[in-house]
Amino acid sequence: MARYHTTRELDWMLVGFVLAIATLGVLQIYSSTRTTVWHGVHFKQIAWILMGMVLMWVVAQFDYHTLINQAPLLYALAVAGLVAVLLVGETRFGSRRWIALFGGFNFQVSEFVKLVLILVVARYLAQVRQEAVSGADLLKIGGLIGIPMFLVMKQPDLGTALSMMPIGVGGVLLAGMRWKYLAILALLGALVLPVGWRFLKPYQKERLMTFVDPSRDPRGSGYQLIQSRIAVGAGGLWGKGIAKGSQTQLRFLPVPHTDFIFSAYAEEHGFTGVMLGLSLYFVVLMRIIHNAQTAVDRAGTCICLCVCMLLLFHLLVNVGMVIGRMPVTGIPLPFMSYGGSSLISLFIMLGLVHSVRLRRFVN
């Protein structure tokens, strides 16, 4: 019979720093929305954080080996869920990404598909016995990730689709990959880019062109990026103070509580606040890597490393986006951006990490 684990066995340093980031997020959401139609949504964010903590603890009680064994079934359900989104999903801002549930809650299936992919990749790579993955292994992993990516891109949601790639990358790096395969993948990527351009939606092409030259359409497609960079620069060393950022409070900065929350945070807390926030993220990533190092098997290490790679990808892309070093994409800032599906899925990922941690002494 499986042993019940107590809360004292949790990685409280990891949990504490995550909650610190989430607290900064709640504070910034309140500041960014207090005079808008979204006023009060910070209470929802607090509720989702509490729900996420509960789910993290529940998932941690499950042996991750049991979850990995159910990965094929979960994968089939995930693909079916993505198909259901395309058929009956709710459309917002030209994208069909959500399924409406009771109580006005909208369920974003793609966020939870990432959890399933982590388990699927861990299951597959745990069965690889050679020193490095073969070409056939790369094709199989690419296919497993490629099917959900394709369905998510059809919504269309390029940002979320791309965020599934680090899961496969993290797993492959752990298992080992020969240099010739890396060179082949790089060559294929270079060849696919021109072809992929033809399949992008018009607004996606516009975002890429705006990334290269935001000034080409300062009042249209380049508006978000220009205002974001102004907000970040206006923060200076110490910031303008909570609820005192002109770009944020005067509504020049679009959606300052979701995708561009880092811009609002930088304006009101300055360089000092930004360094504090990035330091918190650094500790979180290092704690996850520590749990990966203490895992008893490759499957556990793979789960932790895939979670770490996914968080790192979200962090780099979101921060790079708001300062003009990455194209504008709908990728939220982990644990800070407003949104229930993303936040809860992240806490469940932490539950997987803790599931690995709590069984590190099992023979």
N, C-alpha and C positions, 0 to 999 in steps of 0.2 A: 504493500500500500504506500502511495506517495506521501512523503512527509509534508505537513503544513508548515509553511515558512512564516516567520513573524516580520513585522515592519522594521525591526531592528537590523535585519539582514539586508535591507535595501542599501543601495549606493546613495547615501544621503547627500554626499557632496554633489553628485550629478543632479539629484532631484532639487537640491537647494539652489544651484546655479540656474537650472531651467526655470524654477519659480521666480527667481530674480529677473530673468529676461521677460517672463510672462507679466510680471508686475510692471515693468517699464512699458510693456505693450499696452496694458490696461490704462495706465496713466496717460500715455500718448493718444490712445483712442478717445479717452474722455476729453483731452485738450483739443483734439482735432475735430470733434463732432458736437461740442457743447452748444454751438449756435446754429446747428444745421438740422435738417430733417432726420439725421441719424442720431440725434441726441438721445442718450440713454443706452446705446448699444453696448457700452462698456459693461453694463450689468449682465448682458448676455454672454460677453466674453468671460466674465468671472464664473458664470454658471458652467460654461464649456470647460474651463480650466478644472473646476471641481469634478465635473463628469470625467474628464480625461484622467485625472489622478486616480479615480476609482477604477476606471477601465485598465489603467496601467497596472494597478495592484492585482486585479482579477487575472489579467493575461500573464503576469509574472508567476502566478500559482500553477499555471499549466507547464508541464514539461515541454520544452521546445521540440524535443524529439517527436512527441505526440502530434504537435502541430505540423511538423515537417512531413510526417507520414500522411497527413490529410491534405497535403499541398495539391495533389492532382485534382481532388474534388473541389477545393477552394479555387483553383485556377479555372475550372469549368464554370463555376458560379460567377467568377469575376468577369469572364468573357461574356457570359449570358447577361450580366448586369450592364455591361457596356453596350451590348446590342439593344437592350431594353431602353437605355438612355436615348439612342438614336431613333427608336420607334415612338416612344411615349414621353420622352424627357421634356422638361420645361425649358423654353427658349428665353434667353436674356441677352441683350446687347448683341444679337445676331448669332449666339452660340447655344447649342443644346447640350448642357452639361449636367443638369440637375434632375432629380426625380422628387416631386413634391410629396411630402409625408404629412401626417397629422400634426396639428398645432402650428402650421405655418413653417415647419422646418423643411429645408431643402437638402437632400442627400446627394453629395457629389461622389459618385461611384468611383471615379478615376483616382481620387485620393486614397481610397482603401485598396485599390488594385495594386498600389505600390507595396503594401504590406504582403499581399499574396506573392508578388514577384520576388520579394526578399526570401520567403520560405521556399519558393520553387527553385531559385538559384542555389540556395543553401543545400537543398535536397540533391540537386543534380551534381554539384561539385563535391559533395560529401562522398559520392560514389565513384569519383575519379581517382584512380589508384596510381597513375603515372606521375612523374615529377612535374609535368607541365601539360596544359590542356592541348588537345590535338585540333586540327582543322575541323574535324567532324564535330567536336565538342563546341567549338566557337559557332558553327552553323546552327547547332541545336539550341544553344543559349540565345543566339540572335533571333531564332524563330520564336522561342518562348516569349521573349520580350517584344519582338516585332509585331505580333498579332495585337496585343493590347495597345501598343503605340499607334498602330494604324487606325484602330477604332477610335482612339482619343483624338487623333488628328482629324478624323471625319466630323468631330463635333462642331466646329473645329477648336482645338485647344493645343496649339503647338508647344506652349511652355510646359504644360503638364506632361505631354508626350515625351519631350526631351528630358524631363526630370526622371524618366524611367531608365534612361541609359546608364547613369552612374551606378545603378544597382548591379547591372551586368559587369560594368568595368571593375567595380570593387571586388566582385567575386572572382573574376578572371585574374586580376592582379594577385589575389591571395593564392589561387591555385597555381599560378605561374604560366607565362606565355612566351613562346620563342620569339626572337627578334624578327624572324622572317614573316611571321603572322602579323606582327605589329606593323611592319613595313607594308604588307599587302593591304591591311585595313586602312592605313593612311592614304595609300594610292587610290583605293576604292572610294574613300571619302572625298578625295579631291576630284575624282571623275564624276561622282554622283551629285556634287553641289550644283553644277550648271543644269543638270536634268531636274533636280529637286526644285529649282527656282520656278520651273514651269508649272509645278503642282501647288505652289503657294497661293493662298487667297490674296485678292488685291490689297486688303488692309495689311496683310503680313509683308508683302513686298514693299508697301509704303513705309512700314516701320523700319525695315532694313535700310531703305534709302535715307530715311530721316536720321537713322543712327550715324550714317556717314556724313550727312550735312543737315543738322537740325534747322539751320537758317533758311533752308530752301522753302519751308512753309511754316513760319513762326507762329501763325495764328491757327494753323490746322494741325497736321500730323506732328509737327515739331514742338507744339505748345507744351505738352507734358514734360518733355525732356528739358526744354529751356527753363521752365518754371522750377523744375526739380533742382537743377544745377544752381539756380539763383538762391533757392531756399537753403541748400547745403552750404553755399558760400557765405550767406548772410549770418549763419550761426557764429562765425568767428571762433574765438578760443573758448569762451564760456557759455555761449548761447544767449538768446534773448529772454529766456525764462519761460516757464510753463504758461501756456495760453497767451503768449505775447509775440509769437512769431507772425510777422506781417504777411508773408506768403501763405502761411497756413490759415490764419484766422480770417484773412480777407478773401479766402476762397480762390486765390490764384493757383494754388497747388491742387490738382485733381486727386480725387480719392486718397486723401492723406491718412486714412485709417486702414487701408488695405495694401495695395501694391506699393504705394509711395509713402508708407509710414516712416521709413528710414529718413526720407527727406525732411519730413516734419520734425522728427526726433532730432536730426542734426541741426535744424534751424533753432530749435528751442533749447537745446542742451549743448550745442557747440562741439568743438573738437574734443574737449575733455569728456563730454558725455558719449561721443562716438567711440573713443578709445575704451571707455568703461564697458560699453555694450559689446564691442568686438572682443574684449578680454573675457567677458562672460561666455561668449560663444566658444572661444579658444579652450577654456577649461572644460566646457561640456564635451567638445570633440575629443579632448585628451582623456577624459574619464571613460568615454565609450571605447576608445582604443585600448585603454587599460583593461577594461572588461573583456575585450577581444583577446588580449594577450593571456589572460588567466582562464580562458575557456578550455574545457577538457577535450574538445575535438574540433575538427575542421568545420563542421556544421555550425557550431556555436560561434567560432571565430568569424565565419562568413556572415552570419546574421549581424553581428556587431559592426563589422567593417562595412557592410552594405548600408546600414543605417547611418554610419558616419559619413560615407561618401554622398549619400542623398542629402543630408543636412548641409554638408560643405557646398554641394552644388547649388542648393537653394540660397545659401548665404552669399556665395560669390556672385551669382547671377543677379540677385536682387540688389545688392549693394552696388555692383558694377553698373546695373541699369540706371539707378537714380543719379549716378555721377557721370553718366554718359560714356561708360566704357563697355557697355553691353547693350544690345538692342532691347527696346521695351517689350517685355513679355509679362504675361499674367502669372508670375511665380511669386508667391507670398514669402515674407520674411519669417522664418521659423519661430514659433511661439510668440511673435509680436503682432503680426498682421491679424486684423479682424477676420473671423471666419470659423465656423463650427467644424465642418468636415475636415479641413486641413489640420486644425489644432488637435482634434480628437485622434486623428490618425497618427499624428506625431507622438502623442502620449502612448498610444498602443505600441508604437515602435519602441519607445522606452520600456514598455512592458516586456517586449521580446528580449531587449538587452538585459533586463533584470532576470528574466527566465534563465538566460545563460549564466548570469552571475550567481544566482542562487543554487546552481547545480555544479559549480566549479570544483567542489570537493567530492563529487560522486565518482565512485570507481567504475 
